[in-house]
Amino acid sequence: MSLLARAPTGAKFKELGNTKEVSQKVEHLFDAQQSHVKVWREIKKYQLPFIGKLNDKNGKAIDYDTSHLLDSYASHCNDIFASGVMSGLTPPSRQWFKLTLANSGLQANHEMSAVLDQRHEIMQAIFGKSNFYIGCYQAYQELAYGQAAMGIFRDTRTGIRVEQFTIGTYAMSVGGNGIVDTFTVKRAMTLMQIAEQFSVESMPPGMQDLLRNHTYSADTYTVYWLVEPNRDYVNGKIGKRHMKYRSYYWLEGEETFLEVGGFNTFPVCVARYQVVGNETYAVGAGWYANDDVKMLQTLMSDRLRAVELMVKPPMQVSSSLAYNVNLIPGGITTTDNPNDVVKPLFDVNMQLGPLGEIVMETRENIKRCYNADLFLMLEQLDSGQMTAREVMERTQEKLQQLGPVVERLQYEFLNNVIERTYAILSDAKIFPPIPEELRETLSDKEIKVDFTSPLAQAQKLAGLTTIEQAFGFAMNMMQVYPEVKAKINPIGLVNEYFKYLGAPAAMSFSDEETQAKIEAEQQAMMAQQEQMQQQQMLEQAPNLAKATKDMAEAANTNQSVVGNWLGMPGLGGEE
């Protein structure tokens, strides 16, 4: 895990030339996503009307119109999914990750674990203080499109600041390892917002004149940001040029940059739902539910029309009453012909049961696409209505289906979140210094993240079950073969169990401390046994003295005292 991260420098590299090259690159990135935009538009139209900023085929912004929606079940399922992933992967109220050393030989070092636990607590506090959890929930909501992106930057007040990028405003590409390493976003900003974020000297002369003349308006300007791998990066060298990633800001249509800076850790964390091969863009739950959602809208339209026909059926009237019928409840229609009648044109007593069954079946399909049924069941675990084992038994198949998604979110998204945050806090010297005796040992050691969230633990529950089954088998074997006891390592067993649960280091003693406690207890027990033996000898001393006296007297009187003392009358007596 990198220990250095820098925010954009604010300096402009005039030698880098104009914005033509990066503008062309950004245009290419946005063109490459067009095959996905068509589906994104449908997802926004029918499922998530309030999430995302997308344009139609003519380039006109798609507004938040919901007049065409007859059922919001997909949006409801997406909220359940986002809430479920939030409480399952990044719950604000509990520990959801743990810092350990990648070197398995050093993981048992209790002092090192205590240092990492302290840094973990600081990171948890920073996450809670900042807008991190707000950004996470918004990201999980956008996963229905297939991917969600958020930037993590340094903030002097809260430690970090999370900026959410919504679908339709950004484009990206992956490196050779399949991980996103190039990201661009366009934002609408006012003149004052631009002046607050960037130096006035880097702004175009016309905008500088507006600022000097205090001419402000609500007009917005399109600002582009591109971050990509730095071709000039040299490991070990210090300076803006040699950071691992290069950052560019510029105004649309302008040839000069607003700002050029760099980062040593990639500042954008991208969550992706399901990726095929080395593709850049993923598919999400909204993709799988799209056909069912559109069918549901059609079914609801048919059901509403059928109900409307039943409530307000087409009427048949005579020509004389064609324009004089009062269909308002309680209304009166006058006629001179007693044969004039008003009646339904045809029988509209429809059977809506089969249609309702199809609607329920379609809704269940949508719920499964969003894994809403799984998260509703996990809520029962969280509320204590079900035990972890019961949930495991009932949801094993569903957890297996969701497992690849959880693994990708942990590997691609949350790992980068923690690494980026750790680098920012380390660079800002927020972490307390490492104790002198551990500095050399911890120097250049890779830090690994272990996830201890409810979803991660649900996946690990199978491992815990294996440990419990193995121990139970050994206990049963001991009843027949006591020598099996020598095979069991209780300390190692507890260590493995605690590791699966993600127990903090402060909860247990180190192996060295445990061994010292065992030896001390054994020595105390031996000393106690010796003391008890000495006490018994002291208590038996008067009896032994009396027995010796009796034996001496028996030698003189030729009486069988020894035989009587031993419970064998006649022993030693006269024959």
C-alpha positions as CSV (number, residue, x, y, z in Angstrom):
1,M,0.0,0.0,0.0
2,S,1.4,3.3,-1.0
3,L,2.3,5.8,1.7
4,L,2.3,9.0,-0.4
5,A,-0.6,10.8,-2.2
6,R,-0.8,14.3,-3.3
7,A,-3.7,16.5,-4.4
8,P,-3.5,18.5,-7.6
9,T,-0.7,20.9,-7.4
10,G,-2.3,24.0,-8.7
11,A,0.7,24.7,-11.0
12,K,0.4,24.9,-14.7
13,F,3.0,23.3,-17.0
14,K,3.3,25.6,-19.9
15,E,5.7,23.3,-21.6
16,L,3.1,20.6,-21.9
17,G,1.5,22.4,-24.8
18,N,-2.2,23.1,-25.4
19,T,-5.3,21.0,-24.7
20,K,-5.7,19.6,-28.2
21,E,-4.1,16.2,-27.5
22,V,-6.1,15.5,-24.2
23,S,-9.3,16.8,-25.8
24,Q,-9.0,14.3,-28.6
25,K,-8.3,11.6,-26.0
26,V,-11.4,12.5,-24.0
27,E,-13.6,12.6,-27.2
28,H,-12.4,9.1,-28.0
29,L,-13.2,7.9,-24.5
30,F,-16.7,9.1,-24.7
31,D,-17.2,7.7,-28.2
32,A,-16.1,4.2,-26.9
33,Q,-19.0,4.0,-24.5
34,Q,-21.8,4.7,-27.0
35,S,-22.7,1.0,-27.2
36,H,-23.7,1.1,-23.6
37,V,-25.4,4.5,-23.6
38,K,-28.5,3.0,-25.4
39,V,-29.2,0.6,-22.5
40,W,-28.3,3.3,-19.9
41,R,-31.0,5.5,-21.4
42,E,-33.6,2.8,-21.0
43,I,-32.6,2.0,-17.4
44,K,-32.9,5.7,-16.6
45,K,-36.3,6.0,-18.4
46,Y,-37.9,2.9,-16.9
47,Q,-36.0,2.2,-13.6
48,L,-33.9,5.0,-12.3
49,P,-35.4,8.3,-13.5
50,F,-33.6,10.4,-10.8
51,I,-30.1,8.9,-11.2
52,G,-27.7,9.8,-13.9
53,K,-27.3,12.6,-16.4
54,L,-27.8,11.3,-19.9
55,N,-28.7,12.9,-23.3
56,D,-31.0,11.5,-25.9
57,K,-30.1,10.7,-29.5
58,N,-30.3,14.4,-30.3
59,G,-28.1,15.5,-27.5
60,K,-30.9,16.9,-25.4
61,A,-30.7,16.2,-21.7
62,I,-33.1,13.6,-20.4
63,D,-35.1,15.2,-17.6
64,Y,-36.6,13.6,-14.6
65,D,-40.0,13.0,-16.2
66,T,-41.9,10.1,-14.6
67,S,-45.3,10.7,-16.2
68,H,-44.8,7.5,-18.4
69,L,-44.1,5.3,-15.4
70,L,-46.9,3.2,-14.1
71,D,-44.9,1.1,-11.6
72,S,-41.9,2.0,-9.6
73,Y,-41.0,-1.5,-8.4
74,A,-37.6,-1.5,-10.0
75,S,-36.6,1.7,-8.3
76,H,-37.8,0.2,-5.0
77,C,-35.7,-3.0,-5.6
78,N,-32.7,-0.8,-6.4
79,D,-33.0,1.0,-3.1
80,I,-33.1,-2.4,-1.3
81,F,-30.0,-3.5,-3.2
82,A,-28.1,-0.2,-2.4
83,S,-29.2,-0.4,1.3
84,G,-28.3,-4.1,1.4
85,V,-24.8,-3.6,-0.1
86,M,-24.3,-0.6,2.2
87,S,-25.1,-2.5,5.4
88,G,-23.5,-5.6,4.1
89,L,-20.2,-4.3,2.9
90,T,-19.6,-0.8,4.4
91,P,-21.9,-0.5,7.5
92,P,-21.2,2.8,9.2
93,S,-22.0,1.5,12.7
94,R,-19.5,-1.5,12.7
95,Q,-16.1,-2.6,11.7
96,W,-16.1,-3.7,8.1
97,F,-12.3,-4.0,7.4
98,K,-9.1,-4.8,9.2
99,L,-5.5,-3.9,8.3
100,T,-3.0,-6.8,8.4
101,L,0.5,-7.5,7.0
102,A,0.7,-9.4,3.7
103,N,3.6,-11.4,5.2
104,S,1.9,-14.3,6.9
105,G,5.0,-14.8,9.1
106,L,4.6,-11.3,10.6
107,Q,0.8,-11.4,11.2
108,A,1.2,-13.1,14.5
109,N,3.3,-10.2,15.9
110,H,1.0,-8.7,18.5
111,E,2.7,-5.3,18.6
112,M,2.6,-4.8,14.8
113,S,-1.1,-5.8,14.8
114,A,-1.8,-3.2,17.6
115,V,-0.2,-0.5,15.4
116,L,-2.4,-1.4,12.4
117,D,-5.5,-1.6,14.6
118,Q,-4.8,1.9,15.8
119,R,-4.5,3.1,12.2
120,H,-7.7,1.2,11.3
121,E,-9.6,3.0,14.1
122,I,-8.4,6.4,12.8
123,M,-9.5,5.5,9.2
124,Q,-12.9,4.4,10.5
125,A,-13.2,7.7,12.4
126,I,-12.3,9.7,9.2
127,F,-14.8,7.8,7.2
128,G,-17.5,8.6,9.7
129,K,-16.5,12.3,9.9
130,S,-16.4,12.8,6.2
131,N,-19.0,12.3,3.5
132,F,-17.6,8.9,2.7
133,Y,-20.7,6.9,3.5
134,I,-23.0,9.3,1.6
135,G,-20.8,8.8,-1.5
136,C,-20.8,5.0,-1.0
137,Y,-24.6,4.8,-0.9
138,Q,-24.9,6.9,-4.1
139,A,-22.3,4.6,-5.7
140,Y,-24.3,1.5,-4.8
141,Q,-27.4,3.1,-6.2
142,E,-25.7,3.7,-9.6
143,L,-24.4,0.1,-9.8
144,A,-27.6,-0.8,-11.5
145,Y,-26.0,0.8,-14.6
146,G,-23.1,-1.5,-14.2
147,Q,-20.5,0.8,-12.7
148,A,-20.2,3.7,-10.3
149,A,-17.3,6.1,-9.7
150,M,-16.3,8.4,-6.9
151,G,-13.2,10.5,-6.3
152,I,-11.4,10.7,-2.9
153,F,-9.4,13.8,-2.2
154,R,-7.6,15.4,0.7
155,D,-9.7,17.7,2.9
156,T,-8.1,19.9,5.6
157,R,-11.2,19.8,7.8
158,T,-12.5,16.2,7.6
159,G,-9.3,14.4,6.4
160,I,-10.9,13.3,3.1
161,R,-13.6,14.5,0.7
162,V,-15.6,12.2,-1.5
163,E,-16.9,13.5,-4.9
164,Q,-19.5,11.5,-6.6
165,F,-19.5,11.2,-10.5
166,T,-22.8,10.2,-12.0
167,I,-23.4,8.1,-15.1
168,G,-23.3,10.1,-18.3
169,T,-20.8,12.6,-17.1
170,Y,-17.7,10.5,-17.2
171,A,-15.7,8.0,-19.4
172,M,-12.9,5.7,-18.6
173,S,-10.6,3.0,-19.8
174,V,-8.6,0.1,-18.2
175,G,-5.0,-0.8,-18.3
176,G,-3.4,-4.1,-19.2
177,N,-4.4,-5.6,-15.8
178,G,-8.1,-4.9,-16.4
179,I,-8.2,-2.2,-13.7
180,V,-9.4,1.4,-14.5
181,D,-6.4,3.7,-14.8
182,T,-7.8,6.5,-17.0
183,F,-10.7,8.6,-16.1
184,T,-12.3,11.7,-17.5
185,V,-15.3,13.7,-16.3
186,K,-17.1,16.9,-17.5
187,R,-18.9,19.2,-15.1
188,A,-20.9,22.4,-15.4
189,M,-19.4,25.1,-13.2
190,T,-20.2,28.7,-12.6
191,L,-17.6,31.5,-12.9
192,M,-17.3,31.7,-9.1
193,Q,-16.9,28.0,-8.7
194,I,-14.1,28.0,-11.3
195,A,-12.4,31.0,-9.6
196,E,-12.6,29.2,-6.2
197,Q,-11.0,26.0,-7.4
198,F,-8.4,27.3,-9.8
199,S,-6.0,30.2,-10.0
200,V,-7.4,33.3,-11.7
201,E,-4.2,33.6,-13.8
202,S,-4.9,30.3,-15.5
203,M,-8.4,31.4,-16.6
204,P,-9.1,32.9,-20.0
205,P,-8.7,36.7,-20.3
206,G,-12.5,37.2,-20.9
207,M,-13.3,35.4,-17.6
208,Q,-10.7,37.3,-15.7
209,D,-12.3,40.5,-17.0
210,L,-15.7,39.4,-15.7
211,L,-14.2,38.7,-12.3
212,R,-12.5,42.1,-12.2
213,N,-15.7,43.9,-13.2
214,H,-17.7,41.8,-10.7
215,T,-19.9,40.6,-13.5
216,Y,-21.4,37.4,-12.2
217,S,-24.2,35.3,-13.7
218,A,-25.8,32.0,-13.5
219,D,-24.3,30.9,-16.7
220,T,-22.2,27.7,-16.5
221,Y,-19.0,26.6,-18.3
222,T,-18.1,23.0,-19.1
223,V,-14.9,22.0,-17.3
224,Y,-13.1,18.8,-18.2
225,W,-10.8,16.7,-15.9
226,L,-8.6,13.9,-17.1
227,V,-6.4,11.7,-15.0
228,E,-4.2,9.1,-16.6
229,P,-0.9,7.2,-16.1
230,N,2.1,9.5,-16.3
231,R,4.4,8.6,-19.1
232,D,7.2,10.5,-17.4
233,Y,6.8,8.6,-14.1
234,V,10.1,7.4,-12.6
235,N,9.9,5.4,-9.4
236,G,11.9,7.0,-6.6
237,K,12.1,10.5,-8.1
238,I,10.4,13.4,-6.4
239,G,8.5,16.2,-8.1
240,K,5.3,16.9,-9.9
241,R,6.5,15.4,-13.2
242,H,7.3,12.0,-11.6
243,M,4.0,11.2,-9.9
244,K,2.4,8.0,-11.1
245,Y,-0.7,9.7,-12.5
246,R,-1.0,13.0,-14.4
247,S,-4.0,15.3,-13.9
248,Y,-5.4,17.9,-16.3
249,Y,-8.1,20.5,-16.0
250,W,-9.3,22.7,-18.8
251,L,-12.3,24.6,-20.2
252,E,-14.2,23.3,-23.2
253,G,-13.0,25.0,-26.3
254,E,-9.9,26.6,-24.6
255,E,-6.4,25.8,-25.6
256,T,-4.7,26.3,-22.3
257,F,-5.0,24.3,-19.1
258,L,-6.7,25.5,-15.9
259,E,-4.4,23.2,-13.9
260,V,-2.0,20.4,-14.4
261,G,-1.0,18.3,-11.4
262,G,-0.5,14.7,-10.3
263,F,-1.3,11.9,-7.9
264,N,0.8,9.0,-6.6
265,T,-2.4,6.9,-6.1
266,F,-5.3,6.8,-8.5
267,P,-7.8,9.3,-7.1
268,V,-10.9,7.7,-8.6
269,C,-12.4,4.5,-7.1
270,V,-14.6,2.7,-9.6
271,A,-17.1,0.0,-8.6
272,R,-18.1,-2.4,-11.3
273,Y,-20.9,-5.0,-11.1
274,Q,-20.1,-7.7,-13.6
275,V,-17.4,-7.4,-16.3
276,V,-17.0,-9.7,-19.3
277,G,-13.3,-10.3,-20.2
278,N,-11.2,-7.2,-20.3
279,E,-14.1,-4.9,-21.0
280,T,-14.1,-1.4,-19.6
281,Y,-17.8,-1.0,-18.8
282,A,-19.8,-3.5,-16.8
283,V,-23.4,-4.7,-16.8
284,G,-25.5,-4.3,-13.7
285,A,-28.7,-5.4,-12.2
286,G,-30.6,-2.9,-14.3
287,W,-29.4,-4.6,-17.5
288,Y,-30.8,-8.0,-16.4
289,A,-34.1,-6.5,-15.1
290,N,-34.6,-4.2,-18.2
291,D,-36.9,-6.5,-20.2
292,D,-39.0,-7.5,-17.2
293,V,-39.3,-3.8,-16.2
294,K,-40.6,-2.9,-19.6
295,M,-43.0,-5.8,-19.6
296,L,-44.2,-4.8,-16.2
297,Q,-45.0,-1.3,-17.5
298,T,-47.1,-2.9,-20.3
299,L,-48.9,-5.2,-17.9
300,M,-49.7,-2.4,-15.5
301,S,-51.0,-0.3,-18.5
302,D,-53.2,-3.2,-19.5
303,R,-54.5,-3.8,-16.0
304,L,-55.3,-0.1,-15.5
305,R,-57.1,0.0,-18.8
306,A,-59.1,-3.1,-17.9
307,V,-60.0,-1.6,-14.5
308,E,-60.9,1.7,-16.2
309,L,-63.2,-0.2,-18.6
310,M,-64.9,-1.9,-15.7
311,V,-65.4,1.4,-13.8
312,K,-66.2,3.5,-16.9
313,P,-67.4,1.1,-19.6
314,P,-68.4,2.4,-23.1
315,M,-72.1,3.2,-23.1
316,Q,-74.8,2.7,-25.7
317,V,-77.5,5.3,-26.0
318,S,-80.1,6.3,-28.5
319,S,-79.3,9.1,-30.9
320,S,-81.7,11.5,-29.1
321,L,-79.6,11.2,-26.0
322,A,-76.2,11.1,-27.6
323,Y,-75.1,14.5,-26.2
324,N,-77.5,14.8,-23.3
325,V,-76.5,11.9,-21.0
326,N,-75.3,12.8,-17.5
327,L,-72.9,10.0,-16.4
328,I,-72.0,11.8,-13.1
329,P,-73.1,9.7,-10.1
330,G,-76.5,11.0,-9.1
331,G,-76.9,12.9,-12.3
332,I,-80.3,13.2,-14.0
333,T,-81.0,12.8,-17.7
334,T,-84.4,13.9,-19.0
335,T,-86.0,12.2,-22.0
336,D,-89.4,12.3,-23.8
337,N,-89.2,8.8,-25.0
338,P,-89.6,6.1,-22.3
339,N,-87.8,3.6,-24.5
340,D,-84.6,5.5,-24.4
341,V,-82.0,3.6,-22.4
342,V,-78.4,3.9,-21.4
343,K,-76.5,0.7,-21.0
344,P,-72.9,-0.6,-21.5
345,L,-72.0,-1.4,-25.0
346,F,-70.5,-4.8,-24.1
347,D,-69.8,-6.9,-21.0
348,V,-66.7,-5.6,-19.3
349,N,-66.8,-8.0,-16.3
350,M,-63.1,-9.0,-16.9
351,Q,-61.2,-11.6,-14.9
352,L,-58.0,-9.9,-13.7
353,G,-56.7,-12.8,-11.7
354,P,-54.4,-14.2,-14.4
355,L,-53.1,-10.8,-15.2
356,G,-52.3,-10.2,-11.6
357,E,-50.4,-13.5,-11.4
358,I,-48.2,-12.4,-14.3
359,V,-47.6,-9.1,-12.7
360,M,-46.5,-10.8,-9.5
361,E,-44.3,-13.2,-11.4
362,T,-42.6,-10.3,-13.3
363,R,-42.0,-8.4,-10.0
364,E,-40.4,-11.5,-8.5
365,N,-38.1,-11.7,-11.6
366,I,-37.1,-8.0,-11.0
367,K,-36.5,-8.7,-7.3
368,R,-34.2,-11.6,-8.1
369,C,-32.3,-9.5,-10.6
370,Y,-31.6,-6.9,-7.9
371,N,-30.9,-9.6,-5.3
372,A,-33.5,-7.8,-3.2
373,D,-34.8,-11.1,-1.8
374,L,-31.4,-12.0,-0.4
375,F,-30.9,-8.6,1.2
376,L,-34.4,-8.8,2.8
377,M,-33.4,-12.1,4.3
378,L,-30.1,-10.7,5.6
379,E,-32.0,-8.0,7.3
380,Q,-33.6,-10.7,9.4
381,L,-30.1,-11.9,10.4
382,D,-29.1,-8.3,11.3
383,S,-32.3,-7.9,13.5
384,G,-31.7,-11.1,15.3
385,Q,-34.8,-12.9,13.9
386,M,-32.5,-15.6,12.4
387,T,-29.2,-17.0,13.3
388,A,-26.2,-16.8,11.0
389,R,-26.3,-20.5,10.4
390,E,-30.0,-20.4,9.5
391,V,-29.4,-17.6,7.0
392,M,-26.4,-19.5,5.6
393,E,-28.5,-22.6,5.1
394,R,-31.3,-20.6,3.4
395,T,-29.2,-18.3,1.3
396,Q,-26.2,-20.4,0.4
397,E,-27.2,-20.6,-3.3
398,K,-28.0,-16.8,-3.4
399,L,-24.7,-16.0,-1.7
400,Q,-22.8,-18.0,-4.2
401,Q,-24.5,-16.0,-7.0
402,L,-23.7,-12.7,-5.3
403,G,-20.2,-13.9,-4.3
404,P,-18.5,-12.8,-7.5
405,V,-20.1,-9.3,-7.3
406,V,-19.0,-9.0,-3.6
407,E,-15.5,-10.1,-4.5
408,R,-15.2,-7.6,-7.3
409,L,-16.5,-4.8,-5.2
410,Q,-14.0,-5.6,-2.5
411,Y,-11.1,-6.1,-4.8
412,E,-11.6,-3.3,-7.3
413,F,-13.5,-0.7,-5.3
414,L,-13.1,-1.0,-1.5
415,N,-9.4,-2.0,-1.7
416,N,-8.7,1.2,-3.7
417,V,-10.8,3.2,-1.3
418,I,-8.8,2.1,1.7
419,E,-5.5,2.4,-0.1
420,R,-6.3,5.9,-1.3
421,T,-7.5,7.0,2.1
422,Y,-4.5,5.4,3.8
423,A,-2.1,7.2,1.5
424,I,-3.8,10.6,2.0
425,L,-3.8,10.3,5.8
426,S,-0.2,9.0,5.8
427,D,0.9,11.9,3.6
428,A,-0.9,14.4,5.9
429,K,0.9,12.8,9.0
430,I,-2.5,12.1,10.7
431,F,-1.3,8.6,11.8
432,P,0.8,8.6,15.0
433,P,4.4,7.7,14.5
434,I,5.4,4.0,14.5
435,P,7.3,3.0,17.7
436,E,11.0,3.0,17.3
437,E,11.4,-0.7,18.0
438,L,9.0,-1.5,15.2
439,R,10.1,0.9,12.5
440,E,12.8,-1.3,11.0
441,T,10.6,-4.4,11.1
442,L,7.6,-2.6,9.5
443,S,9.7,-0.7,6.9
444,D,8.6,-1.4,3.3
445,K,6.1,-4.1,4.5
446,E,3.0,-4.5,2.4
447,I,-0.3,-3.9,4.1
448,K,-3.2,-6.2,3.3
449,V,-6.9,-5.5,3.8
450,D,-9.1,-8.2,5.4
451,F,-12.8,-7.5,5.1
452,T,-14.9,-8.3,8.1
453,S,-18.3,-6.9,6.9
454,P,-21.5,-8.9,7.3
455,L,-21.4,-10.1,3.7
456,A,-17.7,-11.0,3.9
457,Q,-18.4,-12.9,7.1
458,A,-21.4,-14.7,5.5
459,Q,-19.0,-15.9,2.9
460,K,-16.4,-16.9,5.5
461,L,-19.1,-18.7,7.5
462,A,-18.4,-21.8,5.5
463,G,-14.8,-21.7,6.8
464,L,-15.9,-21.3,10.3
465,T,-18.3,-24.3,9.9
466,T,-15.3,-26.4,8.6
467,I,-13.3,-25.5,11.8
468,E,-16.3,-26.4,14.0
469,Q,-16.9,-29.7,12.2
470,A,-13.2,-30.6,12.4
471,F,-13.1,-29.8,16.1
472,G,-16.3,-31.7,16.8
473,F,-14.9,-34.8,15.0
474,A,-11.7,-34.6,17.0
475,M,-13.7,-34.4,20.3
476,N,-15.7,-37.5,19.3
477,M,-12.5,-39.4,18.4
478,M,-11.0,-38.5,21.8
479,Q,-13.7,-40.5,23.6
480,V,-12.5,-43.7,21.9
481,Y,-8.8,-42.8,21.2
482,P,-7.5,-40.4,23.9
483,E,-4.2,-40.0,22.1
484,V,-6.0,-37.8,19.5
485,K,-5.8,-35.0,22.0
486,A,-2.1,-34.7,21.2
487,K,-3.0,-33.8,17.6
488,I,-5.0,-30.7,18.5
489,N,-3.3,-27.3,18.7
490,P,-5.8,-25.3,20.7
491,I,-3.9,-22.0,20.3
492,G,-3.7,-22.4,16.5
493,L,-7.4,-23.3,16.4
494,V,-8.4,-20.2,18.3
495,N,-6.1,-18.0,16.1
496,E,-7.7,-19.4,12.9
497,Y,-11.2,-18.8,14.3
498,F,-10.4,-15.3,15.3
499,K,-8.9,-14.6,12.0
500,Y,-12.0,-15.7,10.1
501,L,-14.1,-13.4,12.4
502,G,-11.7,-10.5,12.0
503,A,-11.3,-10.1,15.7
504,P,-9.1,-7.1,16.7
505,A,-5.6,-7.7,18.1
506,A,-6.6,-6.1,21.5
507,M,-9.1,-8.9,22.0
508,S,-6.4,-11.6,22.5
509,F,-2.9,-12.1,23.7
510,S,0.0,-12.8,21.4
511,D,1.3,-16.4,21.1
512,E,4.3,-15.4,23.1
513,E,2.2,-13.9,25.9
514,T,-0.1,-16.9,25.8
515,Q,2.8,-19.3,26.2
516,A,4.2,-17.3,29.1
517,K,0.8,-17.3,30.8
518,I,0.5,-21.1,30.3
519,E,4.0,-21.7,31.8
520,A,3.2,-19.4,34.7
521,E,0.0,-21.2,35.4
522,Q,1.8,-24.6,35.2
523,Q,4.5,-23.4,37.6
524,A,1.8,-22.0,40.0
525,M,0.0,-25.3,39.8
526,M,3.2,-27.3,40.5
527,A,4.0,-25.1,43.5
528,Q,0.5,-25.5,44.8
529,Q,0.7,-29.3,44.5
530,E,4.1,-29.3,46.3
531,Q,2.5,-27.2,49.1
532,M,-0.4,-29.6,49.4
533,Q,2.0,-32.6,49.6
534,Q,4.0,-30.9,52.4
535,Q,0.8,-30.1,54.2
536,Q,-0.3,-33.7,54.0
537,M,3.0,-34.9,55.3
538,L,2.7,-32.5,58.3
539,E,-0.8,-33.7,59.0
540,Q,0.3,-37.4,58.9
541,A,3.4,-36.9,61.1
542,P,1.7,-37.5,64.5
543,N,0.2,-40.7,63.2
544,L,3.5,-41.9,62.0
545,A,5.1,-41.1,65.3
546,K,2.5,-43.0,67.2
547,A,2.9,-46.0,64.8
548,T,6.6,-46.0,65.4
549,K,6.1,-46.0,69.2
550,D,3.6,-48.9,69.0
551,M,6.0,-50.9,66.9
552,A,8.7,-50.4,69.5
553,E,6.4,-51.5,72.2
554,A,5.3,-54.6,70.2
555,A,8.9,-55.7,69.9
556,N,9.1,-55.7,73.7
557,T,5.7,-57.2,74.5
558,N,5.6,-59.6,71.5
559,Q,2.1,-58.2,70.6
560,S,0.8,-58.1,67.0
561,V,0.6,-54.3,66.9
562,V,1.8,-54.1,63.3
563,G,-0.8,-56.6,62.2
564,N,-3.6,-54.7,64.0
565,W,-2.4,-51.4,62.5
566,L,-2.4,-52.9,59.0
567,G,-5.8,-54.4,59.5
568,M,-4.3,-58.0,59.6
569,P,-4.8,-59.5,63.1
570,G,-2.3,-62.2,64.0
571,L,0.6,-60.7,61.9
572,G,3.7,-60.8,64.0
573,G,2.0,-62.8,66.9
574,E,3.0,-66.1,68.5
575,E,2.4,-69.2,66.5
